[in-house]
Amino acid sequence: MAYKTSLDVAGLSDPFEFPSDEALKDLHPDDQVQSLAEWFFHNFEDPAENTPYESAEGGYQYIWGGPEDAREQLDDRFAGFIDEEIIERAVQRTERRGVDWVPSNVRIVEVPEEDEDELTLGEDGLTLGEGELTLGEEQPTSPEEAAANVAASLKAFEAAVDALDSPGIGHNNPPEAIADAALTPEDIADTRSTIEALKDEIAAPIASSANLQALSDKIKALAKKVGAWLAKKADAVLNVALGAAGQATYSWAVDKMFPPQHHFFEIATKLAQDIGHWVALLPPPF
């Protein structure tokens, strides 16, 4: 049986190394809270990660499902054998990072039989034809590990900005091409300032959670803008994406048509997610 990353709400799953229900009951309450939060962040994500945003249409376009409520989802999964107080603490932890959630693209569910020839899971990741996707990474467990992840993602993000900013041979792009760019020159300049500010936080003896959150919000806004640009440019692909192959088909096809923009979108969403993990592991500012 082939598998795919899916945003089907019905496809909830436990992350790798997740304790069994019996083992979960025997954990220390703090570890139970951590496990419930890990389960939730495995199955759900901020809409800014992958959900197209269109201001003219009223905001996020929930084509992958949602918005979902953390309390409802945690109750559905854990109520009855985990104390309500533990669930409440897990809800509070998730709501430190947001209140509206959508199904995550790192969940693994079965692919309908008619799609098995297209989607396969190999040792190197998920493939669809010549395209390759990944199944996500384990979340960091310490601020130091989270900061290292941010530094690595930031390096890739800076390269993606350079690629998106490359004007091409002769730098003679016509005005209409510049006007139709995914990001304006002003956006690029602001992005480079954001990169430098994030480097300062990485180098600081103690990072500021408030500064990191503000920088993450800026990067999410950029991802939203490029995501909306991609969605508008690939309406036909989005229609296909709503079919059986889902997000995998969308990612693969858009990457083929608009590689630098799609790469920027993916790297920006990952960087924002890594910053979020770092903020969640930092001690409270008070």
Steps between C-alpha positions, in 0.01 A plus 500: 500500500631845411473794735491877465508810711138607521290778642193279538349572843399136532863387474617583854806302602751472782854630441793261487607377847169618649420300819210258501186602683594270789853639520367855474285449812810403701708806406566792734235772451755738344600229251135434424451867416809493277379185323153644436653819360732296276202299374308818423788671316555179301142505378427874475682814393460876477305595183801716408702185432320378186153654474456749212407852611295730280399836649250561222321179597493573871829353620610136524356260245458177698538264207676239716240506782450701817514722687520255789481557876780356717274420794254308285772297329687419823175403672403272211834320519578489874184561707401200709844378596701822545401742776316809384758716679776350283298561185437857610873560553570358153233729353661799669838400357361479146317831535828674582569457129154558357129425526408406143650183358485295182588136433876458473685380192721261697225253580520169318185336368422233246474603136198376300590202282463695177789725608745228605683507168571872539589534868763283666689514827867407473801523729576853377155647543166529327501511121240589242639434153825695489406726792612432856344603830603436859298377794612764750755501780487433872451810711790630710506429872725783623544871422852429375381238255218728387743790446726276290200401287412867449859579399496220240161604362609865492798412281268324253253789522767756415597295194132481398472879528809539280345268240171688506680834476706395197376721213634282223736561211576867439273615785260620230174357622202688354295719741201267479714206613623696802146608586386139487784368717417289804686752719569866429848654531378657825398156625844364417672788683279447806572127486874559505455724807301221665778253424759723668277549804452125530878447479534743792255293707689179421826661610354656816583338838127489576253525212191717539182300455314823414752592230497147362120496483499834317757372250302179455187705428687693230621179338151351517362810329752456218408133468131595484568752226701257288249222571214720378705587190558131429134416556390769257755384243403137532121489520487197276751322721300583811196338343704185450630531856148461635485156343642176631867593477445810715792704626757272340377580150474871579855521638649302216324688218552849642866422563535404133338823377636754750807344666659806669169631633388157623839436658484836677149420626608163641818632660321803648227287655760262643704785644191651664414158641854453635485843666168401655659186645782712643260749658300216655814364668624832636419586864217750552616865495371553854 
